[in-house]
Amino acid sequence: MATSPRLVHSLIVGAALTLAGSIFATVVAFPIAEEVLFRGLLQTVVERTLGVVAAILLPTIAFVLVH
C-alpha cells in the first residue's frame, strides 16, 4: 500500500501547525491569562474586600501554590 505524497504533506503541515499553536499557547497566551487572573482579577477583588496587605499576600500565595 503506497502512501500519497499529498497525505504525507498534509500530516506534516498539520503537525507543524499543532506544534506552533502549542508553543504559542505555552509561551504567550497562558502567561498573559495567568497575569490577568492573578493580578487583574484576584488581586483587585482581595484588595477591595480585605485591603492592600491581603491583596499582596493572598494572590502571591495562590500563585506559589499553583506553581
N, C-alpha and C positions, 0 to 999 in steps of 0.2 A: 504494500500500500504506500503510494507516494504522497508526500506532504506538499501541499500547494505553497509556492513562494509567497503568494498573497496572504495566506493564512499565517505563515511564519512572521511576515512583516506586521500584520495586524496584532499578533500576540506580543511582539517586541514593542511596538508603539504603545499598546495598552499597558504593558508592564512599566514602561518608561513614564507614562503619564501617572500611573498609580504611585510610583516611587516619587515623582516630583510633587504630587499632591500630599503625600505623607511627609515629605521633608518640609514643605511649606507650612503644613499644619503644626508640625513639631517646633519649627524654628520661629514662625511668625504668629500664626493665629492663636495657638494655645497660650503663649506668654502674654499676648495682649488681653485675651479673655481673662486670664488669671489676674492681671493688674486691675482690670475693670471690676472683677468680683471682689478682690481683697481690699483695694484702695478706694475704688469708686463707690461700691455698694456697702460692703460690710463696715468699713471704717466710718463712713458717713452715718449709717444707722446707729452704730455703737456710740459715736460722738454725740448724736442728738439725744440718745436715751441715757447714757451713763457718764458722759463727759470726755474730756480730751485725753486724760491719762489712760482710761479704759480703751479709748479708741486707738491708742498706740499699742497697748499691750495685747488686747484680745485678738485683733487680726494678725499680729505678729505670731502669737502662739498658734493660732489656727494655721497660718502659713507654714510654720515649722512642722506641725503635725502632719500636714499634707505631704511634705517632702521628706 
